[in-house]
Amino acid sequence: MSTRFIAKMEDVLAVYQRPYDEEYPMVCMDEKGKELQSQRVTWEGEIPKLGTEGIRQDYEYKREGSVNILLVCEPLKGWRRVTVSQDRTAHSLARQLRQLVDEDFPQAHKIILVSDNLNIHGIWSLYNEFTAVEARRIAEKIEWHYTPEHGSWLNMAELELSAMQRQCLNRRFADIHALEHECQSWATTRNHAQVKIKWQFANADARIRLHRLYPDIKDIS
């Protein structure tokens, strides 16, 4: 591990210690891919009558392409939004950022955004989709913070994606519409319950539990 990892980790942990402020909402963002698969069913012998045995399910499946699942969440408020799309590009991300600014948090003075280091994750993606004036308007509403490389566990949106994987995604979906319906139902239910994330790991804890990552520098002050 390098001091670059430490610096990014401590930056994100400091963000997580900020108190809730509706004018400066802290939002986490993460993405994952999902392969679409249709399941094949075969018949053993003649087609059986109702109530008889003879149907055998084949665990082979047919690939139906793949999609991208983007999740944004406000852990302190217990809110999340899920978008399912067929691409993962700077253009699609730029539209998501505009929705975050103009629709999800229109009253916010600035959105404190935490994400990983995917190459499209940054204000530069806005300039691929919008005019310079529009891109700058959206960018000025976002304060971006990045988790360190190989430090995805520091992104609270990954915890939400993990919960969605266990509760919603751990089965086959044959098409994007079925998957999107299930994802939206999951998010609606979780939002209604206002499921929050209580992050307990702070910089003081990191300096003790992960002390081996820190360089041995003597304090001479």
C-alpha positions in Angstrom: 0.0 0.0 0.0 1.1 3.5 -0.7 0.6 6.9 0.9 -1.8 7.6 -2.1 -4.0 4.8 -0.7 -3.8 6.3 2.8 -4.6 9.9 1.6 -7.6 8.8 -0.3 -8.9 6.5 2.5 -8.6 9.3 5.1 -10.3 11.8 2.8 -13.3 9.5 2.3 -13.4 8.6 6.0 -13.4 12.3 6.9 -16.4 12.8 4.5 -18.3 10.1 6.3 -17.8 11.9 9.6 -19.6 15.0 8.4 -23.0 15.6 10.1 -26.1 15.4 8.0 -26.8 18.6 6.1 -29.6 18.7 3.5 -27.9 21.6 1.7 -24.7 19.4 1.3 -26.1 15.9 1.0 -23.4 13.1 1.0 -24.1 10.7 -1.8 -22.3 7.5 -2.8 -22.3 6.0 -6.3 -21.3 2.6 -7.6 -21.9 0.4 -10.7 -21.9 -3.3 -11.5 -22.6 -5.5 -14.5 -25.3 -8.1 -14.7 -25.5 -10.9 -17.3 -29.0 -11.6 -18.7 -29.8 -15.3 -18.9 -32.9 -17.2 -20.1 -33.4 -20.7 -18.7 -34.0 -23.7 -20.8 -36.5 -26.4 -19.8 -36.4 -29.9 -21.3 -38.9 -32.7 -21.2 -38.1 -36.2 -20.2 -40.1 -38.6 -22.4 -43.7 -37.6 -23.3 -45.2 -34.4 -22.0 -46.6 -35.5 -18.6 -50.2 -34.9 -17.4 -50.9 -32.5 -14.6 -49.9 -33.9 -11.3 -47.4 -36.5 -12.7 -43.7 -36.6 -12.6 -41.6 -36.3 -15.7 -40.5 -32.7 -16.0 -36.8 -32.2 -15.7 -35.3 -28.7 -15.5 -32.1 -28.2 -17.4 -29.6 -26.0 -15.6 -28.2 -24.8 -18.9 -29.0 -21.3 -19.9 -28.9 -19.0 -22.9 -27.0 -15.7 -22.7 -29.2 -12.7 -23.5 -26.5 -10.0 -23.3 -25.5 -7.9 -20.3 -26.6 -4.6 -18.7 -25.2 -2.1 -16.3 -26.7 -1.3 -12.9 -25.9 2.1 -11.4 -26.8 2.8 -7.8 -26.7 6.1 -6.0 -27.6 6.4 -2.3 -27.7 8.9 0.5 -26.7 6.7 3.5 -27.6 9.2 6.2 -31.2 9.7 4.8 -31.9 6.1 3.9 -32.5 6.8 0.2 -31.3 5.1 -2.9 -32.0 5.1 -6.7 -31.2 2.4 -9.2 -30.8 2.7 -12.9 -30.5 -0.2 -15.3 -29.1 0.5 -18.7 -27.5 -1.3 -21.6 -24.3 0.7 -21.6 -21.6 2.1 -19.3 -20.3 5.2 -21.1 -19.4 8.8 -20.2 -22.6 9.9 -22.0 -24.8 7.8 -19.8 -23.0 8.8 -16.7 -23.3 12.5 -17.6 -27.1 12.1 -17.8 -27.1 10.4 -14.4 -25.1 13.3 -12.9 -27.6 15.8 -14.3 -30.5 13.9 -12.8 -28.6 13.8 -9.5 -28.3 17.6 -9.5 -31.5 18.7 -11.1 -34.0 16.0 -10.0 -32.7 14.1 -6.9 -31.2 17.1 -5.0 -32.4 20.3 -6.7 -32.3 22.3 -3.5 -28.7 21.3 -2.6 -26.0 23.9 -2.5 -23.5 21.2 -3.4 -23.6 17.4 -3.5 -20.8 15.6 -1.8 -20.2 12.6 -4.1 -18.1 9.5 -3.3 -17.2 7.0 -6.0 -14.5 4.7 -7.2 -11.9 5.6 -9.8 -13.6 4.2 -12.9 -12.3 6.2 -15.9 -15.6 7.8 -16.6 -16.2 8.8 -13.0 -15.4 12.5 -13.1 -16.7 15.9 -14.2 -14.9 15.3 -17.6 -17.7 13.0 -18.6 -20.1 15.9 -18.6 -18.2 17.5 -21.5 -18.9 14.5 -23.6 -22.7 15.0 -23.4 -23.4 18.7 -22.8 -22.3 22.1 -23.9 -19.4 23.6 -21.9 -21.8 26.0 -20.2 -24.1 23.2 -19.1 -21.3 20.9 -18.1 -19.8 23.6 -15.9 -23.1 24.3 -14.3 -23.5 20.7 -13.2 -19.9 20.3 -12.2 -20.0 23.3 -9.9 -22.8 21.5 -7.9 -20.6 18.4 -7.2 -17.8 18.0 -4.8 -16.2 14.7 -5.8 -14.2 12.3 -3.5 -12.6 9.1 -4.7 -12.0 5.8 -2.8 -8.5 4.5 -3.2 -7.6 1.9 -5.8 -8.3 -1.5 -4.4 -10.3 0.1 -1.6 -13.9 -0.4 -2.9 -14.9 -1.5 0.6 -14.8 2.2 1.5 -17.7 3.0 -0.8 -21.0 2.7 1.0 -22.8 2.3 -2.3 -21.0 -1.1 -2.6 -22.8 -2.2 0.6 -26.1 -1.3 -1.0 -25.2 -3.2 -4.2 -24.2 -6.2 -2.0 -27.6 -6.1 -0.3 -29.4 -5.9 -3.6 -27.3 -8.8 -4.9 -28.5 -11.0 -1.9 -32.1 -9.8 -1.9 -32.9 -9.2 -5.5 -30.2 -10.2 -8.1 -29.3 -13.7 -7.1 -31.3 -15.3 -9.8 -31.6 -15.3 -13.6 -33.3 -12.5 -15.6 -34.0 -13.0 -19.2 -34.5 -9.4 -20.2 -33.7 -5.9 -19.1 -37.4 -5.0 -18.4 -37.8 -7.8 -15.8 -34.5 -6.9 -14.1 -35.4 -3.2 -14.0 -38.8 -3.9 -12.5 -37.3 -6.0 -9.7 -34.6 -3.4 -9.0 -37.1 -0.6 -8.8 -39.3 -2.7 -6.4 -36.3 -3.4 -4.2 -35.3 0.3 -4.1 -38.9 1.4 -3.4 -39.3 -1.0 -0.5 -35.9 -0.1 1.0 -36.6 3.6 0.6 -40.0 3.3 2.3 -38.3 1.6 5.2 -35.6 4.3 5.2 -32.8 1.8 5.6 -29.7 3.8 6.5 -26.1 2.9 6.8 -24.3 3.6 10.0 -20.6 3.9 9.2 -18.5 3.2 12.3 -14.9 3.2 10.9 -13.2 6.6 11.2 -9.6 7.9 10.7 -8.8 7.3 14.3 -9.7 3.7 13.9 -7.8 3.3 10.7 -4.6 4.7 12.3 -4.8 2.0 14.9 -6.2 -1.0 13.1 -4.3 -0.3 9.8 -1.2 1.1 11.3 1.0 -1.1 9.2 -0.1 0.8 6.1 1.3 4.1 7.5 4.9 5.0 7.0 6.9 5.2 10.3 7.5 8.9 10.6 8.6 10.4 13.9 6.7 13.4 15.3 9.4 16.0 16.1 7.0 18.9 16.8 
